[in-house]
Amino acid sequence: MAGCPAVLCGDCREIAAAHGPYDLIIAGPPYCITTLCWDRRVEGRHALAAALLKPVGSLWVFGSLRYLLADAGRFEAVGLRYAQDIVWRKANGTGFAADRFKRVHEIIVQYYRHDALWRDVYNDVQRVPATTRNKSVQLRRARTKHTGSIGGGAYHDDGTRIMKSVIEINSVRSGLHRTEKPVALLAILMRTSCPTGGLVGDFFAGSGAAGEAAALTGRRYVGCEVDPLMAAKARARLNALHNRPS
């Protein structure tokens, strides 16, 4: 387990720069989809991420489609390029209105620096155990052997497949924070986009779930949380994890 993750109390726009640059930035900002007082846009976070991301680093942003579409131009304006998106299917879901489909998913989008080449960005594609046989192997076995100058190829099924872009993990119930993300989901993002021992920056630390994921996957972590009470709870959570007997 990596050293105890740090949770700083304050606005990420004021305190994150002193601890970067970051291999990976995680951002779960307010989505601006309700009238609640805390659900308000955080201006300037796009430029902050672009400035603090390492040349081969990634930014993963949680959001609703409505919010991410509204923000698309802001990412482009600061030099961040879209890489891919995944869907987190919550299974148990959440709902804010009774007159619409029950919302059981969130979108997570990956960005990287516009001056970087995708092939140079750290990207460890995650794999999962296979549930079916590899069809390409079966097809190759069914073909007759090539009789020309092209040599025969060897195909080996290692029993794994590339992880699919829809990931089903239950949302956190009765957590420390109202929008707490599952540690297992955050760990997938870290293994994919941050090298072991690399530095994860969390602009909206909340309960410290990303700090726990970083510690469990061997990454370093700096989180920023503007709410003093929540920052204290996150620190207590991560200190307890760090001091747990191995």
ROZAGU-400494 format. One record per residue (C-alpha): z, x, y. Coordinates in nm, 3 decimals. Last residue first. Example, Ala and Ser with C-alpha at 12.3 -4.5 7.8 and 13.67 -1.06 7.14 Angstrom:
# ROZAGU-400494
(r (0.714, 1.367, -0.106));
(r (0.780, 1.230, -0.450));
END
This chain:
# ROZAGU-400494
(r (0.685, -0.161, -0.563));
(r (1.008, -0.280, -0.400));
(r (0.935, -0.494, -0.093));
(r (0.993, -0.304, 0.230));
(r (0.632, -0.329, 0.348));
(r (0.610, -0.699, 0.261));
(r (0.936, -0.777, 0.440));
(r (0.817, -0.578, 0.743));
(r (0.490, -0.774, 0.737));
(r (0.660, -1.113, 0.743));
(r (0.917, -1.009, 1.002));
(r (0.641, -0.875, 1.225));
(r (0.447, -1.201, 1.193));
(r (0.756, -1.404, 1.279));
(r (0.818, -1.189, 1.588));
(r (0.456, -1.227, 1.698));
(r (0.486, -1.603, 1.651));
(r (0.788, -1.618, 1.882));
(r (0.626, -1.392, 2.141));
(r (0.300, -1.595, 2.154));
(r (0.014, -1.368, 2.269));
(r (-0.048, -1.209, 1.930));
(r (-0.242, -0.885, 1.888));
(r (-0.278, -0.726, 1.544));
(r (-0.321, -0.362, 1.450));
(r (-0.392, -0.286, 1.085));
(r (-0.453, 0.003, 0.848));
(r (-0.636, -0.068, 0.523));
(r (-0.511, -0.021, 0.167));
(r (-0.607, -0.362, 0.027));
(r (-0.254, -0.508, 0.012));
(r (-0.163, -0.374, 0.355));
(r (-0.479, -0.510, 0.513));
(r (-0.434, -0.853, 0.354));
(r (-0.077, -0.865, 0.484));
(r (-0.192, -0.772, 0.831));
(r (-0.460, -1.040, 0.811));
(r (-0.190, -1.297, 0.735));
(r (0.012, -1.184, 1.039));
(r (0.120, -1.537, 1.133));
(r (-0.098, -1.554, 1.443));
(r (-0.289, -1.227, 1.479));
(r (-0.552, -1.339, 1.727));
(r (-0.738, -1.017, 1.815));
(r (-0.697, -0.859, 1.471));
(r (-0.811, -0.497, 1.460));
(r (-0.860, -0.339, 1.120));
(r (-0.852, 0.040, 1.088));
(r (-0.995, 0.221, 0.788));
(r (-0.787, 0.359, 0.501));
(r (-1.024, 0.211, 0.245));
(r (-1.350, 0.138, 0.424));
(r (-1.382, -0.186, 0.621));
(r (-1.660, -0.445, 0.585));
(r (-1.661, -0.583, 0.231));
(r (-1.307, -0.498, 0.124));
(r (-1.180, -0.631, 0.455));
(r (-1.375, -0.957, 0.439));
(r (-1.257, -1.023, 0.083));
(r (-0.896, -0.947, 0.183));
(r (-0.918, -1.209, 0.457));
(r (-1.005, -1.472, 0.198));
(r (-0.718, -1.376, -0.033));
(r (-0.472, -1.372, 0.258));
(r (-0.553, -1.734, 0.336));
(r (-0.596, -1.811, 0.708));
(r (-0.320, -1.964, 0.921));
(r (-0.434, -2.232, 1.166));
(r (-0.100, -2.403, 1.235));
(r (0.094, -2.079, 1.192));
(r (0.392, -1.989, 0.970));
(r (0.240, -2.168, 0.673));
(r (0.321, -2.518, 0.544));
(r (-0.019, -2.541, 0.373));
(r (-0.267, -2.256, 0.379));
(r (-0.627, -2.357, 0.310));
(r (-0.743, -2.353, -0.050));
(r (-1.006, -2.094, -0.139));
(r (-1.370, -2.174, -0.216));
(r (-1.619, -1.914, -0.100));
(r (-1.975, -2.019, -0.019));
(r (-2.188, -1.710, 0.041));
(r (-2.197, -1.613, -0.325));
(r (-2.038, -1.294, -0.457));
(r (-2.293, -1.060, -0.614));
(r (-2.271, -1.084, -0.994));
(r (-2.067, -0.904, -1.258));
(r (-2.093, -0.844, -1.632));
(r (-2.242, -0.497, -1.605));
(r (-2.585, -0.614, -1.719));
(r (-2.794, -0.304, -1.779));
(r (-3.168, -0.286, -1.742));
(r (-3.356, 0.029, -1.845));
(r (-3.714, 0.066, -1.735));
(r (-4.016, 0.154, -1.946));
(r (-4.253, 0.415, -1.806));
(r (-4.568, 0.319, -1.624));
(r (-4.868, 0.508, -1.769));
(r (-5.007, 0.208, -1.954));
(r (-4.892, 0.026, -2.270));
(r (-4.606, -0.174, -2.117));
(r (-4.378, -0.317, -2.389));
(r (-4.414, -0.687, -2.448));
(r (-4.192, -0.915, -2.242));
(r (-3.899, -1.113, -2.383));
(r (-3.645, -0.837, -2.320));
(r (-3.737, -0.827, -1.952));
(r (-3.689, -1.203, -1.923));
(r (-3.340, -1.188, -2.076));
(r (-3.240, -0.904, -1.846));
(r (-3.364, -1.098, -1.542));
(r (-3.166, -1.400, -1.657));
(r (-2.834, -1.213, -1.648));
(r (-2.607, -1.415, -1.873));
(r (-2.380, -1.673, -1.715));
(r (-2.027, -1.685, -1.568));
(r (-2.040, -1.332, -1.428));
(r (-1.723, -1.172, -1.290));
(r (-1.736, -1.125, -0.912));
(r (-1.903, -0.872, -0.687));
(r (-1.840, -0.780, -0.326));
(r (-2.107, -0.605, -0.121));
(r (-1.953, -0.292, 0.030));
(r (-2.107, -0.288, 0.377));
(r (-2.025, -0.014, 0.627));
(r (-2.308, -0.030, 0.881));
(r (-2.570, 0.244, 0.838));
(r (-2.829, 0.024, 0.664));
(r (-2.779, -0.236, 0.938));
(r (-2.895, 0.008, 1.202));
(r (-2.665, 0.038, 1.503));
(r (-2.743, -0.002, 1.874));
(r (-2.698, -0.381, 1.857));
(r (-2.346, -0.340, 1.721));
(r (-2.253, -0.557, 1.426));
(r (-2.180, -0.926, 1.379));
(r (-2.050, -1.124, 1.080));
(r (-2.002, -1.499, 1.097));
(r (-1.732, -1.707, 0.926));
(r (-1.793, -2.081, 0.904));
(r (-1.520, -2.329, 0.824));
(r (-1.511, -2.595, 0.557));
(r (-1.340, -2.911, 0.437));
(r (-1.398, -3.143, 0.731));
(r (-1.358, -3.505, 0.627));
(r (-1.675, -3.677, 0.740));
(r (-1.635, -3.861, 1.067));
(r (-1.462, -4.176, 1.202));
(r (-1.110, -4.088, 1.089));
(r (-1.075, -3.788, 1.319));
(r (-0.892, -3.454, 1.315));
(r (-0.922, -3.375, 0.945));
(r (-0.838, -3.079, 0.729));
(r (-0.955, -2.960, 0.390));
(r (-0.801, -2.948, 0.041));
(r (-1.101, -2.760, -0.100));
(r (-1.107, -2.514, 0.191));
(r (-1.470, -2.418, 0.158));
(r (-1.515, -2.098, 0.356));
(r (-1.882, -2.072, 0.440));
(r (-2.041, -1.734, 0.492));
(r (-2.255, -1.593, 0.769));
(r (-2.483, -1.294, 0.806));
(r (-2.571, -1.003, 1.033));
(r (-2.587, -1.138, 1.390));
(r (-2.616, -0.867, 1.656));
(r (-2.362, -0.772, 1.919));
(r (-2.487, -0.617, 2.241));
(r (-2.270, -0.787, 2.504));
(r (-2.531, -1.052, 2.592));
(r (-2.609, -1.122, 2.227));
(r (-2.249, -1.220, 2.154));
(r (-2.235, -1.441, 2.462));
(r (-2.564, -1.608, 2.375));
(r (-2.435, -1.722, 2.037));
(r (-2.107, -1.859, 2.175));
(r (-2.210, -2.225, 2.204));
(r (-2.360, -2.206, 1.857));
(r (-2.038, -2.058, 1.723));
(r (-1.825, -2.332, 1.876));
(r (-2.029, -2.621, 1.742));
(r (-2.065, -2.458, 1.402));
(r (-1.687, -2.428, 1.378));
(r (-1.532, -2.085, 1.391));
(r (-1.408, -1.767, 1.227));
(r (-1.549, -1.439, 1.356));
(r (-1.606, -1.122, 1.153));
(r (-1.688, -0.810, 1.359));
(r (-1.833, -0.508, 1.187));
(r (-1.819, -0.129, 1.220));
(r (-2.079, 0.146, 1.190));
(r (-2.078, 0.236, 1.561));
(r (-1.702, 0.169, 1.587));
(r (-1.606, -0.161, 1.752));
(r (-1.387, -0.146, 2.062));
(r (-1.646, -0.208, 2.335));
(r (-1.835, -0.482, 2.150));
(r (-1.509, -0.657, 2.061));
(r (-1.389, -0.652, 2.422));
(r (-1.724, -0.778, 2.550));
(r (-1.696, -1.078, 2.317));
(r (-1.328, -1.139, 2.401));
(r (-1.401, -1.181, 2.770));
(r (-1.314, -1.549, 2.799));
(r (-1.066, -1.700, 2.554));
(r (-1.177, -2.064, 2.523));
(r (-0.900, -2.324, 2.493));
(r (-0.733, -2.491, 2.194));
(r (-0.374, -2.412, 2.296));
(r (-0.338, -2.723, 2.515));
(r (-0.471, -2.961, 2.251));
(r (-0.783, -3.152, 2.354));
(r (-0.966, -3.062, 2.033));
(r (-1.282, -2.876, 1.933));
(r (-1.235, -2.563, 2.145));
(r (-1.240, -2.336, 1.837));
(r (-0.937, -2.126, 1.936));
(r (-1.005, -1.768, 1.826));
(r (-0.999, -1.637, 1.468));
(r (-1.122, -1.284, 1.526));
(r (-1.119, -1.000, 1.275));
(r (-1.241, -0.661, 1.394));
(r (-1.342, -0.393, 1.145));
(r (-1.374, -0.017, 1.174));
(r (-1.178, -0.029, 1.499));
(r (-1.177, 0.188, 1.810));
(r (-0.902, 0.126, 1.893));
(r (-0.528, 0.125, 1.968));
(r (-0.524, 0.138, 2.348));
(r (-0.810, -0.112, 2.366));
(r (-0.614, -0.392, 2.200));
(r (-0.349, -0.433, 2.474));
(r (-0.494, -0.620, 2.771));
(r (-0.779, -0.828, 2.628));
(r (-0.574, -0.883, 2.313));
(r (-0.313, -1.068, 2.521));
(r (0.039, -0.967, 2.428));
(r (0.287, -0.904, 2.150));
(r (0.174, -0.628, 1.918));
(r (0.176, -0.664, 1.541));
(r (0.161, -0.330, 1.358));
(r (0.090, -0.298, 0.986));
(r (0.346, -0.110, 0.773));
(r (0.177, 0.190, 0.615));
(r (-0.087, 0.127, 0.348));
(r (0.000, 0.000, 0.000));
END
